[in-house]
């Protein structure tokens, strides 16, 4: 499947995809709020980074620069969080 086909599919289903990503973010932050220090931090960071990638891709396709910057920032923070949770940083 070509990237243009994937982008076309995403644009066709963008509202659903964005809602799923937002619910992923709510779930990951809820886990930290509920479990505190007992949170599965690697899982939280992986979910949070995944939803940031999805939301950044959607923002890029919609040509929304503010949300593109915001979500690319969260991708960067997520990568750092994953490295820290994995004791690689």
N, C-alpha and C positions, 0 to 999 in steps of 0.2 A: 504494500500500500504506500502510495506516495504521500509526502508531507502535505501537498495541496489538498489531497483527498481527506486526510486526517483533519486539516484545518476547516474544510468545508463541513465535515461531520460535526466537529466541535461547534462551529457557528450555528448549525441547525439545532443543536441541543444545548446551547450555551447556558440558558437559565437553569436547567436541571444540573448540569455539570458544576456550575458555580454554587448552587445550593448544597450539593453533596460536599464540595470542598469547605464551605462555611460550616456545615455540620461536623465535618472532620476536625476543624479548628476548635469548635465549641467542645467537642468530646475530649480533645487532647488537653485543653486548659482546664476542663472540669475534673479530669483525673488528677491533675496537680493540686487543684483546690481541695478535692475531697480526700486525697491520700497523703498530701504533704510530702514529707521526706520518704515515705514508703512508695512513692510513685514509681512506675516503671519508666524511668527517664529516657532510656533508649527508644522505647516504643513511642513515648510522647514526642520526642524530637523527630523521629521518622515520620510519624503522622503529620506533625506540624510542617515539616519541610515538604512533604508530598502535597499537602493542600496549598502551600505557598507556590509551588511549581505550577499546579493546576490553575490557580487564580492569576498568576503572572501570565501564563500562556493565554488565558481568556482576555486579560487586560490588553495584552499586545495585539490580539486579533481585533479587539474593539477600538484599538488606537487610543486607549485611556492612559496617558502618560503618568498621571498621579498614582493610579493603582498599580501600574507596571513597576514604578520605582518602589512603592511600598512593599509589594510582594517579592520583588527581587531582593530587597533588603532582608525580608524574612527568610528567603532561601539561604542567603549568606549566613545569617544568624543560626539557622537550622543546621547548616553544615558544621559550624563551630560547635553547636550543641551536641551533634552526633559524635564528633571527634572527642569532645570532653566526656560524654557519657561512656564512650568506648575506651577511655583512658589513653587516647592517642595524642592528646594535647595537654 
